[in-house]
Structure formats: C-alpha cells, structure tokens
Amino acid sequence: MTLRNIRLVFAYDGTRYHGWQRQKNGLTLQAIIENRLQLMTQSPVKLLASGRTDAGVHALNQVCNFKTPSKIPIDALKRGINALLPPDIFVKEAADVPFEFHSRYWAKSKIYEYRILNRQNPDIFRRNVLWHIRFPLDVEVMSECLSIIQGTHDFSAFKSSGSANTDPVRTILRNCIETDEDGVLRIIVEGNGFLRHMVRNIVGTLVEAGAGRMDAKRFANILESGDRQLAGKKAPAQGLFLMEVKY
C-alpha cells in the first residue's frame, strides 16, 4: 500500500475548543479535523501539528501533516474537507509533500502574536480575540523589557507547571510591539521553540511593567532567576495567535 504525505495549513478560532490535542473529554481541534479527514479518505488519520495550541488560543497558519493511502486529488481534498469542517476552522493550503516531512520536527521557528486592546471602552465584537485592559500601558517600558528576552536564555521563569519539556533553553529570534490607532497592542515574538504558556507568561509580566509595577531591571532579574513565582500572571488565552511556522 502506497502512502502519501499531505501538508495542510489551517486557520482557526480556538474560542470553543479545549485546545489542539485530542482529549477523552472536551471538544478539541485535532479530534474534529481527524474525524472529518477520516470521512473524506475512508481510512484512519493521525494528524501531526507543528505544535499544540492551548484552549482558547487561535491560529492563522497552523501547519499539519498526515499520511494516507487515499488517491483523492489535492484540490478536491481541500474543497471536501472545508465543506465538512465547522465555520471556525478553515484549510488555507493543501499540498503533497515528501514522505519524510514532519510538521513539528522540520519547523525552524514559530511566530506568535498577542493582542491587547488598551483603551477604556471594550470592543464586544472582538472580545474573544483580544485581552481588554482599561488602564493605560507604558509601551516604551514594555518594549524595553521585551528586548531583554532577545537571544538564547533559560526561560524557566516563564514556563508553566505541567510542561513536558525538560530543557528550558530557547532562542528568541525577533520581537517587537506594534500599536494602532484603535488602541490595539500587538506583541510579536519569533522563536525556535516555546515552553508551556511561555508567551502568555511573558505577556502577563510585560503588562506588569506597562502598569508601572516593575522596570526593565526587575524584568531582567526575573528572567535570570528562573523562578516562575516572580513573574506576572499568565495572560488570558484569547489574545494569543499562532501566526506562522517557518521551515
């Protein structure tokens, strides 16, 4: 039996899902997509993702792959799976790839973006994709703190318990904060890998700095300490997006 390796790129709104990974109890993205792919291909499907997203987290370009004996043409497969998926999940790209391709192990870096609505009035239509913070944040101080994580560090201070990763060292390749006239702050971080809740823990600590409760020196000390208890609270899930996976 000849198998194909198919690469899919998904966009999804994670609001109603208990994260990516299939669970015994709780609706997950992996379970929904695998079930629909199995209907299409009439064969078992094990979908491999570039990484797991947590409950409530979104993706613009989540990369996955699966192997199948199905001979359905790739364009027909893409149209068919999109017809079967719920409206909060969409296949943006589909392609046959080399048999050795692995969406997780071949990834060189990932880009995450965290979005904060920083103004007095909420936006009720975007409440599931933004963290609303009413008090003004000092973006200059936040940017100064963010620059401290550039490069290779032990990120134990920003790792939540329960992580399966035993090596806390990661490399941040790029980071910045962008703002728009609507009051949205976009915290963008590109790294070669991320620990459990790492981005959300960093953002929660940046907000502490933006609120005037710590300066860049304190932020640097937290990073160096490796002590999660010294860092800020974890930012809510709904503001986080997996933007891109680079290979």
C-alpha positions in Angstrom: 0.0 0.0 0.0 1.5 3.3 -1.1 1.1 6.2 1.3 1.0 9.9 0.5 2.2 12.6 2.9 -0.2 15.6 2.8 0.6 19.0 4.3 -2.3 21.2 5.5 -2.3 24.8 6.7 -5.2 25.7 9.0 -6.7 28.9 10.3 -8.9 28.5 13.3 -10.8 30.4 16.0 -9.9 28.5 19.2 -12.7 30.0 21.3 -14.9 27.0 21.7 -12.2 24.3 21.8 -10.3 22.7 24.6 -7.0 23.2 22.8 -5.4 21.3 19.9 -4.7 17.9 21.3 -7.3 15.2 21.3 -8.8 14.5 24.8 -11.1 11.9 26.3 -13.4 14.7 27.5 -13.8 18.0 25.7 -14.0 19.2 22.1 -10.6 19.6 20.5 -9.4 20.8 17.1 -7.4 17.6 16.5 -10.4 15.4 17.1 -12.7 17.4 14.9 -10.2 17.6 12.0 -9.1 14.0 12.2 -12.7 12.8 12.2 -13.5 14.9 9.1 -10.4 13.7 7.3 -11.3 10.1 8.0 -14.7 10.7 6.5 -13.0 12.1 3.4 -10.3 9.4 3.0 -12.2 6.4 4.3 -9.1 5.5 6.3 -7.6 6.2 9.8 -5.9 9.5 10.1 -3.2 10.6 12.6 -2.8 14.4 12.2 0.6 15.8 13.3 0.7 19.5 14.1 3.7 21.9 14.3 2.7 22.4 18.0 -0.2 22.2 20.4 -2.2 25.4 21.0 -4.0 25.7 24.3 -7.7 26.1 25.0 -9.0 29.4 23.6 -5.8 30.1 21.5 -6.2 30.9 17.8 -4.1 30.2 14.7 -3.7 32.0 11.4 -1.3 29.4 9.9 -1.1 26.1 11.9 0.8 23.6 9.8 -0.1 19.9 10.0 0.6 16.7 8.0 -0.8 13.2 7.8 -0.2 10.1 5.7 -2.9 8.4 3.8 -3.5 5.8 1.1 -6.2 8.0 -0.4 -5.8 9.0 -4.0 -8.2 11.9 -3.9 -6.7 14.8 -5.9 -5.2 17.5 -3.6 -7.6 20.3 -4.7 -10.6 18.0 -4.3 -9.4 17.1 -0.8 -9.1 20.7 0.2 -12.5 21.6 -1.0 -14.0 18.5 0.6 -12.5 18.9 4.0 -13.5 22.6 4.1 -17.1 21.6 3.2 -17.1 19.2 6.2 -15.4 21.4 8.8 -17.3 23.8 11.1 -17.1 27.5 10.1 -14.4 28.3 12.8 -11.8 26.1 11.1 -10.5 26.5 7.5 -7.9 24.8 5.4 -5.9 27.6 3.7 -3.4 25.3 1.9 -3.1 21.7 0.9 -0.2 20.0 -0.8 1.6 16.7 -1.3 5.0 16.8 0.4 8.0 14.5 0.7 7.3 11.4 2.8 9.9 12.4 5.3 8.3 15.8 6.0 7.2 16.3 9.7 5.3 19.5 10.6 6.8 19.6 14.1 10.4 18.3 13.7 11.1 20.2 10.5 10.0 23.6 11.9 12.8 26.1 12.2 10.8 28.8 14.1 7.3 29.9 15.1 5.9 33.4 15.3 3.3 34.2 17.9 1.3 37.4 18.3 -0.5 38.5 21.4 -3.2 41.2 21.0 -4.2 43.6 23.8 -7.0 46.2 23.5 -5.7 49.1 25.6 -8.4 51.6 25.9 -11.3 52.5 28.3 -14.1 51.1 26.2 -14.3 47.4 25.3 -15.0 46.0 21.8 -17.7 43.5 22.3 -17.4 42.1 18.8 -13.7 41.2 19.4 -13.9 40.1 23.0 -12.8 36.5 22.0 -9.7 37.6 20.2 -8.3 40.5 22.4 -7.3 41.0 26.1 -9.1 44.2 27.1 -7.0 46.3 29.6 -8.7 49.6 30.5 -5.8 51.3 32.3 -3.1 52.9 30.1 0.1 50.8 29.5 3.5 52.3 29.0 4.5 50.7 25.7 8.0 52.2 25.8 8.8 50.3 29.1 7.2 47.2 27.8 9.3 47.3 24.7 12.4 47.8 26.8 11.5 44.7 28.8 10.7 42.7 25.7 14.1 43.4 24.2 15.7 41.6 27.2 14.4 38.2 26.1 16.1 38.5 22.7 18.7 35.7 22.1 19.2 32.4 23.9 18.1 32.1 27.5 16.8 29.7 30.2 13.1 30.6 30.2 12.1 28.7 33.3 10.7 31.9 34.9 8.1 31.9 32.1 7.3 28.2 32.0 4.0 26.9 33.5 4.0 23.8 35.5 3.0 20.6 33.7 5.3 21.2 30.8 6.8 18.1 29.2 9.9 20.0 28.1 12.9 19.2 30.3 15.2 21.7 28.5 14.1 25.3 29.3 16.6 26.9 27.0 15.0 28.6 23.9 16.2 31.2 21.4 14.1 34.3 20.6 15.0 35.5 17.1 12.8 38.5 16.9 10.3 40.5 19.0 8.6 43.8 18.9 5.4 45.7 20.0 3.2 47.4 17.4 0.3 49.7 18.1 -2.6 51.0 16.0 -5.0 53.9 16.2 -7.7 51.7 17.6 -5.8 51.0 20.8 -4.6 47.5 19.9 -1.1 46.5 21.0 0.4 43.6 19.1 3.3 41.8 20.9 5.1 39.7 18.3 7.6 37.0 19.3 9.5 34.7 17.0 11.5 31.8 18.5 13.0 28.4 17.7 10.5 26.9 20.2 8.3 27.8 23.2 7.7 26.3 26.6 4.2 25.7 28.0 2.4 29.0 28.3 5.7 30.8 27.7 4.3 33.6 25.5 1.3 34.2 27.8 3.5 34.3 30.9 5.9 36.8 29.2 2.9 39.0 28.2 1.5 38.9 31.7 4.8 40.1 33.0 5.1 42.8 30.4 1.7 44.1 31.4 3.0 44.4 35.0 5.9 46.5 33.6 3.5 48.6 31.4 1.4 49.3 34.5 4.4 50.7 36.4 4.8 47.8 38.8 8.3 46.8 37.6 11.1 48.2 35.5 13.4 46.6 32.9 16.0 45.8 35.6 13.4 43.8 37.6 12.2 42.1 34.4 15.8 41.0 33.7 16.2 39.7 37.2 13.1 37.6 36.8 14.4 36.1 33.6 17.7 35.3 35.2 16.2 33.9 38.4 14.3 31.1 36.6 11.6 31.4 39.3 8.0 31.4 37.8 6.7 32.8 41.1 8.4 36.1 40.5 6.9 36.6 37.1 3.5 38.1 36.3 0.2 36.3 36.0 -0.5 34.3 32.8 -2.2 36.4 30.2 -5.7 35.2 29.0 -5.7 32.7 26.1 -8.0 34.6 23.8 -5.4 37.2 22.8 -2.8 34.7 21.5 -2.4 33.7 17.9 0.0 31.3 16.2 0.8 33.5 13.1 3.4 31.5 11.2 5.6 28.4 11.2 8.8 28.7 9.3 10.6 25.7 7.7 
